Amino acid sequence: PGKTFAQRKLPVSIEDQKYIHKCLELHGDDYRGMMRDSRTNDMQHTDVKLKSMAARFYLLTKEQLRVEIPEKVRHLMACLQ
């Protein structure tokens, strides 16, 4: 409820894409560092949760992406290989 059809079809919601983008942009693939950064990780997700969010983000196709790909993790994106 409250979400559009396109948002329900995305494997990672637009809000989650923005959130993990912000974390990946600053910390790359250092999930423990992300977890400890309370300014960026304001939802206080654990390193395991952040790693699973990032793993789903890495598997997005170009059509599913709604944010820019952070330079630090560009080499991990499946859609660019």
Protein Blocks (a to p, Z undefined) as FASTA:
>chain_A
ZZafklmmpmbdfklmmmmmmmmmmnomafklmmmmmmlmmnopafklmmmmmmmmmmpc
fklpcbdcdfklmmmpmklZZ
